[in-house]
Every structure is written in C-alpha cells, then in structure tokens.
Amino acid sequence: MRENGGRPPDPDLADRLAEVFDLVGPLYRRAHRKVEQDAPAEGLSVGVRAVLTMLRANGPMTVPQMGRSQALSRQFVQRMVNDAAASGLVEAVPNPAHKRSSLIRLTDRGDAAVTALARRERALLAQAAGDLTPGDLDACVRVLSRLLRFLDHVDVD
C-alpha cells in the first residue's frame, strides 16, 4: 500500500517537492560557505564541524555510525575525524561493544570550539527567522524529514 493512504500520486505535489529540492541545494551550498567563512575562528573545516556537531548531539560514536547518520562515506568521515584528532578536538576511546571500531569523543577543546560556533550560528539564525512561526518550522521539518526517509535506502559508501 502507498504511504499516502492508497491515493494515486499527486503530480502537483511532486512539482512542489521538486521546488523544495531546487532550494535545498543552493541553501546547503550557501550555508556551507558561511560556515567556512565563520569557522576559521575555531580552525574548523565544514567536515570537522559536522563531526563535532554530531558528537556534541549524540555523545561518542564510531566512524561508521557517524557516516550512516549523516549519509556520508565512512572514508570521508574518517578523514574528518583524523583532522579533528590532529587538532586535539576529538579522541578515540575503547568501544566496549566492538574491539576494532573505537568510539570517537569530543575533547574539552573540541566541545568548546563547537559550542562557540553553534552560539554564533544560532545568533545568525535568529536574524533569519523573520516572521516565520513555529508552525512554519514544524511543517518544514516534517517535509524535509519525509524526503530524507524516502531516500534512506540510498547507499552512501
């Protein structure tokens, strides 16, 4: 059975979803550039920032867990973890669940760096909110989450 209650697909909704995808790409690239412009204060690349943010939100994780969580290749995540470790932002610790796959966790320095960056980003996003309502944001999150679930089967490695 279709996820839309058995109704045939609505071509107008497909067109609107295409508009969402058309906006997400440029939004992501511009946000990426903004992070690159702002992150040098902490010495963070966009990839290292993503790793630190995941660890801040989720606690210690393995490289494969981080890759799956963010739809990134394990190899890319490993390079970012290596960069972060070389800067003293993360460290590998034993993983009681898997001897060959260490857990990666934030160091105090890494936590301070990602916290400072997040604080600046939140201040900027507060300016961007304008006249948006909590309902607007709930709908946006619902739509983007639905699209992400729809593409969840896509292999990133």
Order of alpha helices (4+ residues) and beta strands (2+ residues): alpha-alpha-alpha-alpha-beta-beta-alpha-alpha
